[in-house]
Amino acid sequence: MSLRSSLPLVPASFFGIALGTLGLGLAWRTAARVWALSPTVGEVVLALAAAVWAVVTLLYAAKWLLAHAQALAELEHPVQSCFIGLAPVTCLLVALAAAPYSRGLGIAAFSLGASGTVAFAVYHAGRLWMGGLEASSTTPVLYLPTAAGGFVIAIAAGGFGWQDWGRLAFGAGLLSWLAIESVLLHRLYTGPALPAALRPTLGIQLAPPSVAALAYLNVGPGAPDVFALALIGYAVLQGLLLLRLLPWIMVEPFAPSYWAFSFGAAALAGAVARLAERNGAGAIAHLAPWLFIAANLLVLLLTVRTLVLLVMGKLFPVRAASIAETARVSL
């Protein structure tokens, strides 16, 4: 059997697995300080997440080398292409994970991730500006290249002490989020229901306010001011809406697409833990522990279900599947 035929064709959406676990590991760093938890847990989660990121990155790079047609089809797909932006975004979180051990390595990873995030966001958004996107392809994945990219650059830049650069990125992410959300909600309210295979992407809806709150705390004044609390409030609302929609979303069997819920939950847990660290009273003090526990349970459940798929040989899309079928499985 040749290497070309034996390697799995990893969809770009698999970077979401690393994204969620990296986000949870970083949330643990804050939680360990706030609630006197073992810092070892967070570092183990980050190490495992970095290993997942490395494997997915290598397999995705191999896809471009050994299955170029499939990789190019993914780049041109109106929904799948957005997930490609997660490749450099996860690199930014790896930079934060590595920084306490090697600032030089962290800066190198940040430079690679930030430049890749900006380059892909400009390329992808420019393609959308030329028009032609069908309403059926208007899903929360549109947030990933620009909104998620801008917010995560801001988080990482703030982590390295570059607040001014982080504020620029925060502005790009914030205004991109608000613009896209108006288009998306109009589609959800007035268009036909999302196909069952695309419904798990609604989990991404939790991410923008949660990641925005974390980014704001990293590059803003850091106090639990009205804007920070408002972002948390909107994130909690999105979480409640998703809970209400879970029976409708989960008509499809479990697939890696359900990791779309993970990064928003992890970022929300990290943001409220950061607020609790700076002001241990009020509403946040009551919410923070429960949101942190919920994020851990969610990522644990997703991990167990993903490992079950891996053991059963059902994690990766079937190589012989058509592009349309591959899209359905990976999303």
C-alpha positions as CSV (number, residue, x, y, z in Angstrom):
1,M,0.0,0.0,0.0
2,S,1.4,3.4,-1.0
3,L,1.8,6.3,1.3
4,R,-0.6,8.3,-0.9
5,S,-3.4,5.8,-0.4
6,S,-2.8,5.0,3.3
7,L,-2.8,8.5,4.8
8,P,-6.2,9.7,5.9
9,L,-7.6,12.8,4.1
10,V,-7.9,15.1,7.1
11,P,-10.5,17.9,6.7
12,A,-9.4,21.4,7.8
13,S,-12.3,21.2,10.3
14,F,-10.2,18.8,12.4
15,F,-8.2,21.9,13.5
16,G,-11.3,22.6,15.6
17,I,-10.4,19.6,17.9
18,A,-7.0,21.2,18.7
19,L,-8.7,24.7,19.0
20,G,-11.1,23.6,21.7
21,T,-8.6,21.6,23.7
22,L,-6.0,24.4,23.5
23,G,-8.6,26.9,24.7
24,L,-9.5,24.7,27.6
25,G,-5.9,24.3,28.6
26,L,-5.4,28.0,28.6
27,A,-8.5,28.4,30.7
28,W,-7.0,26.0,33.2
29,R,-4.0,28.3,33.6
30,T,-6.3,31.0,34.9
31,A,-8.5,28.7,36.9
32,A,-5.5,27.3,38.7
33,R,-4.7,30.7,40.0
34,V,-8.3,31.7,40.9
35,W,-9.4,28.5,42.6
36,A,-6.0,27.0,43.7
37,L,-6.3,24.1,41.3
38,S,-3.4,22.0,40.2
39,P,-1.6,23.8,37.4
40,T,-0.4,20.4,36.1
41,V,-3.8,19.6,34.7
42,G,-3.8,22.6,32.4
43,E,-0.3,21.9,31.2
44,V,-1.1,18.3,30.4
45,V,-4.2,19.4,28.5
46,L,-2.1,21.9,26.6
47,A,0.6,19.3,25.8
48,L,-2.0,16.8,24.5
49,A,-3.7,19.6,22.5
50,A,-0.4,20.7,21.0
51,A,0.2,17.0,20.0
52,V,-3.2,16.9,18.3
53,W,-2.4,20.1,16.5
54,A,0.9,18.8,15.3
55,V,-0.6,15.6,14.0
56,V,-3.5,17.4,12.2
57,T,-1.1,19.9,10.8
58,L,1.2,17.2,9.3
59,L,-1.8,15.2,7.9
60,Y,-3.3,18.3,6.4
61,A,0.0,19.3,4.8
62,A,0.3,15.8,3.5
63,K,-3.1,16.2,1.9
64,W,-1.9,19.1,-0.1
65,L,1.1,17.2,-1.2
66,L,-0.4,13.8,-1.9
67,A,-4.1,14.6,-2.6
68,H,-3.9,18.0,-4.1
69,A,-7.2,17.8,-6.0
70,Q,-9.1,17.1,-2.8
71,A,-7.3,19.9,-0.9
72,L,-8.1,22.3,-3.7
73,A,-11.7,21.3,-3.7
74,E,-11.9,22.0,0.0
75,L,-10.4,25.4,-0.5
76,E,-13.0,26.2,-3.1
77,H,-15.9,24.8,-1.1
78,P,-18.1,27.7,0.3
79,V,-18.4,26.1,3.8
80,Q,-15.4,23.9,4.2
81,S,-13.0,26.6,3.1
82,C,-13.7,28.7,6.2
83,F,-12.2,26.0,8.4
84,I,-8.8,26.4,6.7
85,G,-8.4,29.6,8.7
86,L,-8.3,27.5,11.8
87,A,-4.8,26.2,10.9
88,P,-3.0,29.5,11.6
89,V,-5.4,30.4,14.4
90,T,-4.5,27.3,16.3
91,C,-0.9,28.1,15.8
92,L,-1.5,31.4,17.8
93,L,-2.8,29.3,20.8
94,V,0.2,27.0,20.5
95,A,2.3,30.2,20.8
96,L,0.6,31.1,24.1
97,A,1.0,27.5,25.4
98,A,4.7,27.5,24.6
99,A,5.5,31.0,25.8
100,P,6.1,30.2,29.5
101,Y,8.7,27.5,28.4
102,S,10.3,29.3,25.5
103,R,9.4,32.9,24.7
104,G,11.4,32.7,21.5
105,L,9.5,29.6,20.3
106,G,6.3,31.3,21.3
107,I,7.1,34.5,19.3
108,A,8.0,32.4,16.3
109,A,4.7,30.5,16.5
110,F,2.9,33.8,17.0
111,S,4.5,35.3,13.9
112,L,3.6,32.3,11.8
113,G,0.1,32.2,13.1
114,A,-0.7,35.9,12.9
115,S,0.7,36.3,9.4
116,G,-1.2,33.2,8.2
117,T,-4.4,34.3,9.9
118,V,-4.3,37.8,8.2
119,A,-3.3,36.4,4.8
120,F,-6.1,33.8,4.8
121,A,-8.7,36.3,6.1
122,V,-7.9,38.8,3.4
123,Y,-7.9,36.1,0.7
124,H,-11.2,34.5,1.9
125,A,-13.0,37.8,2.6
126,G,-11.9,39.2,-0.7
127,R,-13.4,36.2,-2.5
128,L,-16.7,36.6,-0.6
129,W,-16.8,40.3,-1.6
130,M,-17.0,39.2,-5.2
131,G,-20.4,37.7,-4.5
132,G,-22.0,34.5,-5.5
133,L,-22.4,32.9,-2.1
134,E,-25.7,31.0,-1.9
135,A,-27.9,31.5,1.2
136,S,-27.6,27.8,2.0
137,S,-23.8,28.4,2.6
138,T,-24.3,31.3,5.0
139,T,-23.5,29.5,8.3
140,P,-21.5,30.5,11.4
141,V,-18.3,29.2,9.8
142,L,-18.1,32.6,8.1
143,Y,-16.9,34.0,11.5
144,L,-13.7,31.9,11.4
145,P,-11.3,33.6,9.1
146,T,-11.9,37.3,10.1
147,A,-13.8,37.5,13.5
148,A,-12.2,34.5,15.2
149,G,-8.9,35.3,13.5
150,G,-8.9,38.9,14.8
151,F,-9.9,38.0,18.3
152,V,-7.3,35.2,18.7
153,I,-4.6,37.5,17.4
154,A,-5.7,40.0,20.0
155,I,-5.6,37.4,22.8
156,A,-2.1,36.2,21.7
157,A,-0.7,39.7,21.2
158,G,-2.0,40.7,24.7
159,G,-0.4,37.6,26.1
160,F,3.0,38.7,24.8
161,G,2.5,42.2,26.1
162,W,1.8,43.8,22.7
163,Q,-1.5,45.5,23.7
164,D,-1.5,48.1,20.8
165,W,-1.2,45.4,18.1
166,G,-3.8,43.4,20.0
167,R,-6.2,46.4,20.0
168,L,-5.9,46.7,16.3
169,A,-6.7,43.0,15.9
170,F,-9.6,43.3,18.4
171,G,-11.2,46.0,16.3
172,A,-10.9,43.9,13.1
173,G,-12.5,41.0,14.9
174,L,-15.2,42.9,16.6
175,L,-16.5,44.7,13.5
176,S,-16.2,41.6,11.4
177,W,-18.3,39.7,13.9
178,L,-21.1,42.3,14.1
179,A,-21.3,42.6,10.3
180,I,-21.4,38.8,9.7
181,E,-23.8,38.2,12.5
182,S,-26.4,40.5,11.0
183,V,-26.2,38.6,7.7
184,L,-26.3,35.2,9.4
185,L,-29.2,36.0,11.7
186,H,-31.2,37.3,8.7
187,R,-30.5,34.0,6.9
188,L,-31.5,32.0,10.0
189,Y,-34.7,33.9,10.6
190,T,-35.9,34.2,7.0
191,G,-34.3,31.4,5.0
192,P,-35.0,27.6,5.0
193,A,-33.8,25.5,8.0
194,L,-30.2,24.5,8.0
195,P,-29.6,21.0,6.5
196,A,-29.1,18.5,9.3
197,A,-25.4,18.0,8.4
198,L,-24.7,21.7,8.9
199,R,-26.6,22.2,12.1
200,P,-23.6,21.4,14.4
201,T,-21.8,24.5,13.0
202,L,-24.3,26.5,15.0
203,G,-22.0,25.7,18.0
204,I,-19.7,28.3,16.6
205,Q,-22.3,30.9,17.5
206,L,-21.1,30.7,21.1
207,A,-17.6,31.7,20.2
208,P,-17.6,35.3,19.0
209,P,-18.9,36.9,22.2
210,S,-16.8,34.5,24.4
211,V,-13.6,35.0,22.5
212,A,-14.3,38.7,22.2
213,A,-14.6,39.0,26.0
214,L,-11.3,37.1,26.5
215,A,-9.6,39.3,23.8
216,Y,-11.0,42.5,25.4
217,L,-9.6,41.5,28.8
218,N,-6.2,40.8,27.3
219,V,-5.9,44.1,25.5
220,G,-8.3,46.4,27.4
221,P,-8.1,47.8,30.9
222,G,-8.7,44.4,32.4
223,A,-11.4,45.4,34.8
224,P,-14.8,43.8,34.8
225,D,-16.4,46.9,33.2
226,V,-19.8,47.1,31.5
227,F,-18.5,46.1,28.1
228,A,-16.8,43.0,29.4
229,L,-19.9,41.9,31.3
230,A,-22.1,42.7,28.4
231,L,-20.1,40.3,26.2
232,I,-20.3,37.6,28.8
233,G,-24.1,38.2,29.0
234,Y,-24.5,37.8,25.3
235,A,-22.3,34.6,25.3
236,V,-24.5,33.1,28.0
237,L,-27.6,33.9,25.9
238,Q,-26.0,32.1,22.9
239,G,-25.3,29.1,25.2
240,L,-28.9,29.0,26.4
241,L,-30.2,29.2,22.8
242,L,-27.9,26.3,21.8
243,L,-29.1,24.2,24.7
244,R,-32.7,24.9,23.6
245,L,-31.8,23.8,20.0
246,L,-29.8,20.7,20.9
247,P,-32.5,18.1,20.1
248,W,-32.8,19.8,16.6
249,I,-29.1,20.0,16.1
250,M,-28.3,16.5,17.2
251,V,-30.5,14.7,14.6
252,E,-27.2,13.7,12.9
253,P,-25.0,11.1,14.6
254,F,-21.9,12.3,16.4
255,A,-19.1,13.6,14.1
256,P,-16.1,15.8,14.6
257,S,-18.3,18.7,13.5
258,Y,-19.6,18.8,17.1
259,W,-16.3,20.2,18.2
260,A,-17.7,23.5,16.9
261,F,-19.1,23.9,20.4
262,S,-15.8,23.5,22.2
263,F,-13.8,26.7,21.6
264,G,-16.6,29.1,22.5
265,A,-17.3,27.1,25.7
266,A,-13.5,27.1,26.6
267,A,-13.1,30.8,25.9
268,L,-16.2,31.6,28.0
269,A,-14.8,29.6,30.9
270,G,-11.4,31.4,30.5
271,A,-13.0,34.8,30.3
272,V,-15.2,34.4,33.4
273,A,-12.3,32.9,35.3
274,R,-10.2,36.0,34.4
275,L,-13.0,38.3,35.6
276,A,-13.3,36.3,38.8
277,E,-9.6,36.6,39.3
278,R,-9.8,40.4,39.1
279,N,-13.1,40.8,41.1
280,G,-14.2,37.8,43.1
281,A,-17.7,39.2,43.9
282,G,-21.0,39.6,42.1
283,A,-22.6,37.7,39.3
284,I,-19.4,36.5,37.8
285,A,-18.3,34.9,41.1
286,H,-21.4,32.7,40.9
287,L,-21.2,32.0,37.2
288,A,-17.5,31.3,36.8
289,P,-17.2,27.9,38.5
290,W,-20.2,26.5,36.8
291,L,-19.2,27.7,33.4
292,F,-15.7,26.3,33.9
293,I,-17.1,22.9,35.0
294,A,-19.4,22.9,32.0
295,A,-16.6,23.6,29.6
296,N,-14.5,20.7,31.0
297,L,-17.4,18.3,30.8
298,L,-18.2,19.3,27.2
299,V,-14.6,18.8,26.0
300,L,-14.3,15.5,27.9
301,L,-17.5,14.2,26.3
302,L,-16.3,15.3,22.8
303,T,-12.9,13.7,23.4
304,V,-14.5,10.4,24.5
305,R,-16.9,10.3,21.6
306,T,-14.0,11.2,19.1
307,L,-11.8,8.4,20.5
308,V,-14.7,6.0,20.0
309,L,-14.9,7.0,16.4
310,L,-11.2,6.6,16.0
311,V,-11.2,3.1,17.5
312,M,-14.1,2.1,15.3
313,G,-12.3,3.4,12.2
314,K,-15.0,6.0,11.5
315,L,-13.2,9.2,12.4
316,F,-11.8,10.1,9.0
317,P,-13.8,10.6,5.9
318,V,-13.8,7.7,3.5
319,R,-11.2,8.2,0.8
320,A,-13.4,7.1,-2.0
321,A,-16.2,9.4,-1.1
322,S,-17.3,12.1,-3.4
323,I,-16.5,15.7,-2.5
324,A,-20.1,16.2,-1.5
325,E,-20.1,13.2,0.8
326,T,-16.7,14.2,2.3
327,A,-18.2,17.7,3.0
328,R,-21.2,16.1,4.8
329,V,-19.0,13.8,7.0
330,S,-16.3,16.4,7.9
331,L,-18.8,19.1,8.7
